[in-house]
């Protein structure tokens, strides 16, 4: 029993010390999404969805909930944000080629249609990010419209 108590105290001390350390936060400039929004011109309803369900992981501006201050949760969230930004980061939109932007929209449409985005682990704590079928339809329609715009740009460049 004494060994168990010592182990629990040691774990508690380690947990407390761990709270003084954490990963770097993704707190870029909120205006970094403006070039993406300007170019893709989402309708207002889609823009609201992007803000509530997408930009936390897919831009350089993440809104962190209170529980992100708890280690090890903050490391888990940092990994999600890092992976999301690696695959699709709207803050890097201006520097991307037309081919890459079109491909990202192709992936966006596919992930939303298959209900693979947003991740269930994200919607557990962000209920406003749970997308209805109508919201998914709106996002897909907007995505297809953007891809048509890119196809026209490609055709005019040839």
N, C-alpha and C positions, 0 to 999 in steps of 0.2 A: 504494500500500500504506500509506503514511504517513497518508493521508486516512482510510482505512478504520480504522486503529488509533485515530486521534483521535476519529472518530465513535463507535467502540465504547467508548472511555473516557468520552466525554461522555454516552453512553446509560447507562453503569454509574453514573456520578455522579448523573445525574438519577433513576435507579431508587433509589439509596441515599437521596437527599434525600426522595423521595416516601414512603419508609417512615415518616417522621416525621409524616405527615398521613394522615387517614382520616375516614370518615364517622362520624356519631354512632351509637352502638349502641342497639339496641332492648332495654333492660334494665329493663322495668317490673316491677311487683310480681307475683310468681308467683301470688299469691292472686287476681289479676285474672281468672283463668279459673274460679274457684269458682262465681260466680253462673250461668255458662253450664252447668257440670257439674251443679249442683244442680237447675236448671230442666229440663234435658234428660235427666237421669238415665241416662247411658249404662251399659250393662253393663260389667263389669270389663275384658273383652277389648277392647271398643271404646274404653274410656278409655285403655288402654295404647297402642292404635293412634293415638289423637288426640295423645297425649303424644309419641310417637316420630315420627309422620309429618305432623302438622298444625300443632301449636302454635308451632313455630319461626317460621313465616311468618304464621300466622293468629291471633296473640295479641301482647300487649305484652311477652312474655318469650321471648327467643330464646337458644338455646344455641349459642354460636359455637365452631366447630372451630378448631384451632391455625392453619390456613392463612388464617383471616380476618384475621390480623395482617399479611398480605402485600398491599401495594398493587400492582396494581389489583384483586386478587381481592375485597378488602373492599368496594370500591365496587359491584362486580357483585352481591355478596351483599346489600348494603344495598338495592339497587334491587329485588331479588326480595322481600325482606321488606316493603319499602314497598308494593309492588304487591299482595302477598298480604294485608296488613293493610287496604289500601284496599278490597279486594273483599269480605273476610269477616274480621272481627276479633272473636273471641269475648270479648276484654277489654272491648268496648263493648256487650256484650249487654244489660245492664240498661236502658240508655237507648233501645234500639231498640223500635219499635212492634211489635205482634203481627203486623201485615201484613208488615213487613220481616223479622222473624225467620222467619216461615213461608216467605217468598220465598228467604231464604238457605238454608233446608233443602231447598227445591225445587232450587236450584242445586247444593248439596252432593250430593244424590242423583244428579243428572244427571252431574256431573263425575266422580264415583266410578264410576258405571255405564259411562261412556264411556272409563274409564281415563285421563282427562285430569289427574287428581290422584292422588298427588302428581306434580309435574313430573319428567320423566326426569332433568333436570339436578340435581335435589335427590337423587334416589335413587342417582346415580352415587357420591356421597360419603356417603350415609346408607343403607346396605344394609338396615338394620332398617325403613326406610320403604317398601320394596318390598312392595306388598300382594298377598297371594294372593287367589285367587277367593273362598275362604271368608271372608277378612277383608272383602273388598268386599261380599259378601252380608250379613255382620253389620252393617256400617256402613249399608248401604241399608235393611235391616230396621229398625234403630234410627231412622234418619232418617224413615222412613214412620210409625213409631209416634209420633214427636215431632210430625209434621205432623197426624196424627189428633188429638192432644191440642190443637193450636192450632185445628183446625177445630171441636172441641167448645167451646173457649173463645169462638170467634167466634160460634157458634150461641147460646150462653148469654148473650152480651152483646147480642144483637139482640132 
